[in-house]
Amino acid sequence: MAVPKKRTGHSAQGHRRSNWKATKPETTKCPNCGETVLTHTVCTACGTYKGQPVSLKDRVEEVAEVKKPAKKSAKKVEEVKAEETTEVKEEVVEETKEETSEE
């Protein structure tokens, strides 16, 4: 097993450690909402990347927040939520088809 013959001095130790530095992460502004975002990542505020909507989760949550019926029957509420999510997914699929056909 390799063992150092001599102890490393303070100066040599400091010179070795001088290049070990933390760097700031690169950030940009979202073109859609203007919030500061890490580069090459989806915006956490609006769910877009390079100006195009990417996250389906955000859209489903927006629809769910808008319509909250009274809690009278759990079965009916579940059916309504399932219908809303399928409608939102269909809209997103239609939008992406239109965007790809335009390009």
C-alpha positions as CSV (number, residue, x, y, z in Angstrom):
1,M,0.0,0.0,0.0
2,A,1.3,3.4,-0.9
3,V,2.1,5.6,2.0
4,P,3.6,9.2,1.8
5,K,7.2,9.5,3.0
6,K,6.8,13.0,4.2
7,R,3.8,15.1,5.5
8,T,2.4,17.6,3.1
9,G,3.1,21.2,4.2
10,H,0.6,23.9,4.6
11,S,1.8,25.8,1.5
12,A,1.7,22.8,-0.8
13,Q,-1.7,21.8,0.6
14,G,-3.1,25.3,-0.1
15,H,-1.7,25.4,-3.6
16,R,-3.4,22.1,-4.4
17,R,-6.7,23.2,-3.0
18,S,-6.7,26.7,-4.7
19,N,-8.5,25.4,-7.8
20,W,-11.3,23.7,-6.0
21,K,-14.1,26.3,-6.3
22,A,-17.8,26.5,-6.5
23,T,-19.4,28.0,-9.6
24,K,-22.7,29.8,-10.0
25,P,-25.4,28.0,-12.0
26,E,-26.3,29.6,-15.3
27,T,-29.7,31.2,-15.3
28,T,-31.9,32.8,-17.9
29,K,-35.4,34.4,-18.0
30,C,-38.4,32.4,-19.2
31,P,-39.7,33.9,-22.5
32,N,-43.3,33.1,-21.4
33,C,-43.6,34.4,-17.9
34,G,-40.2,36.2,-17.3
35,E,-39.2,34.2,-14.2
36,T,-35.6,33.3,-13.6
37,V,-35.0,29.7,-14.7
38,L,-31.9,27.3,-14.8
39,T,-30.7,27.0,-18.4
40,H,-32.0,24.0,-20.5
41,T,-34.8,23.2,-18.0
42,V,-38.6,23.5,-18.0
43,C,-39.9,26.6,-16.2
44,T,-41.3,25.7,-12.9
45,A,-43.8,28.6,-12.9
46,C,-45.5,28.1,-16.2
47,G,-44.4,24.7,-17.4
48,T,-42.9,25.8,-20.8
49,Y,-39.5,25.2,-22.5
50,K,-38.3,27.4,-25.3
51,G,-41.7,29.1,-25.4
52,Q,-43.7,25.9,-25.9
53,P,-45.9,24.2,-23.3
54,V,-44.4,21.0,-22.1
55,S,-45.9,20.1,-18.7
56,L,-49.3,18.4,-18.8
57,K,-49.4,18.5,-15.0
58,D,-49.8,22.2,-14.8
59,R,-52.8,22.3,-17.2
60,V,-54.6,19.5,-15.3
61,E,-54.1,21.3,-12.0
62,E,-55.4,24.6,-13.4
63,V,-58.6,22.9,-14.6
64,A,-59.0,21.0,-11.3
65,E,-58.6,24.2,-9.3
66,V,-61.3,26.1,-11.3
67,K,-64.0,23.5,-10.9
68,K,-64.5,22.2,-7.3
69,P,-68.0,20.8,-6.8
70,A,-69.5,20.2,-3.3
71,K,-68.5,16.9,-1.7
72,K,-71.9,15.2,-1.8
73,S,-71.1,12.0,-3.7
74,A,-67.5,10.8,-4.2
75,K,-68.4,8.7,-7.3
76,K,-69.8,11.6,-9.3
77,V,-66.7,13.8,-8.4
78,E,-64.3,11.1,-9.6
79,E,-66.2,10.8,-12.9
80,V,-66.1,14.5,-13.5
81,K,-62.4,14.7,-12.8
82,A,-61.7,11.8,-15.1
83,E,-63.7,13.5,-17.9
84,E,-61.8,16.8,-17.3
85,T,-58.4,15.2,-17.5
86,T,-59.3,13.4,-20.8
87,E,-60.6,16.7,-22.2
88,V,-57.4,18.5,-21.3
89,K,-55.2,15.7,-22.7
90,E,-57.2,15.8,-26.0
91,E,-56.7,19.6,-26.2
92,V,-53.0,19.2,-25.7
93,V,-52.7,16.5,-28.4
94,E,-54.6,18.7,-30.8
95,E,-52.4,21.7,-30.1
96,T,-49.2,19.6,-30.6
97,K,-50.6,18.3,-33.9
98,E,-51.4,21.8,-35.1
99,E,-47.9,23.0,-34.1
100,T,-46.2,20.1,-35.9
101,S,-48.3,20.6,-39.1
102,E,-47.4,24.4,-39.1
103,E,-43.7,23.6,-39.1
